[in-house]
Amino acid sequence: MIDKYRIEEASVEPMSFIVAIDKWIEFSLRYVVDYKLRRSTKDKIFIKILQEVDKTKGKVQLASATFELVAAPSLNVKIKK
């Protein structure tokens, strides 16, 4: 890949990153894959993660936040000519 795309000192090895965000931990993965296999590879990785989380029998849980907007203030738009 380095030779094909003339990338200098590029790391093409898979990498993972952990970032603390507010009360969450975000995991990011970086991996090189053929563009035709992007979705299927991402799906396989996600399925494997879910399987491994399930094996912990509740010791590890996935969390998410969902917000529902139930009302919004009315807008008063004035257009100057």
C-alpha positions as a printed Julia matrix, in Angstrom:
81×3 Matrix{Float64}:
   0.0     0.0    0.0
   2.85    2.37   0.81
   4.4     1.78  -2.62
   1.1     1.79  -4.5
  -0.16    5.1   -3.08
   3.22    6.72  -2.39
   2.43    7.23   1.28
   5.49    8.1    3.33
   6.04    6.11   6.52
   2.37    5.11   6.68
   1.26    2.68   9.32
  -1.03    0.14   7.74
  -1.32   -2.06  10.82
  -4.72   -2.18  12.55
  -4.93    0.26  15.46
  -7.39    0.89  18.26
  -7.94    4.08  20.2
  -9.76    4.78  23.46
 -11.07    8.27  24.23
 -12.81    9.37  27.43
 -15.82   11.52  26.54
 -17.93   12.94  29.38
 -19.16    9.82  31.19
 -18.4     7.48  28.3
 -15.47    5.63  26.8
 -15.31    5.65  23.02
 -13.42    2.96  21.15
 -12.25    3.63  17.6
 -10.68    1.13  15.25
  -8.55    1.85  12.23
  -7.82   -0.87   9.72
  -7.03   -1.09   6.04
  -9.5    -3.02   3.94
 -10.44   -3.16   0.27
 -13.09   -0.53  -0.39
 -15.49   -3.2   -1.65
 -15.32   -4.96   1.73
 -15.82   -1.92   4.0
 -19.38   -2.63   5.08
 -19.05   -6.39   5.41
 -15.8    -6.05   7.38
 -17.34   -3.47   9.71
 -20.35   -5.74  10.2
 -18.13   -8.75  11.02
 -16.16   -6.73  13.56
 -19.33   -5.42  15.22
 -20.87   -8.91  15.4
 -17.68  -10.25  17.0
 -17.71   -7.42  19.56
 -21.34   -8.18  20.45
 -20.53  -11.89  20.8
 -17.63  -11.13  23.14
 -19.74   -8.75  25.23
 -22.44  -11.42  25.47
 -19.88  -13.95  26.75
 -19.3   -11.76  29.83
 -22.85  -12.58  31.03
 -23.59   -8.98  32.01
 -20.18   -8.01  33.42
 -19.65   -5.84  30.35
 -22.58   -3.87  28.98
 -23.0    -1.5   26.08
 -24.5     1.87  26.88
 -25.97    4.62  24.79
 -27.79    7.87  25.25
 -31.04    8.7   23.52
 -32.61   12.13  23.62
 -36.14   12.92  22.57
 -37.11   16.44  21.66
 -40.71   16.84  22.82
 -41.14   20.57  22.27
 -39.32   23.44  20.66
 -39.89   27.15  20.94
 -41.62   28.82  18.03
 -39.39   30.63  15.58
 -39.93   34.18  14.41
 -38.05   34.65  11.14
 -37.67   38.09   9.62
 -36.11   38.52   6.21
 -34.61   41.91   5.44
 -34.88   43.09   1.84
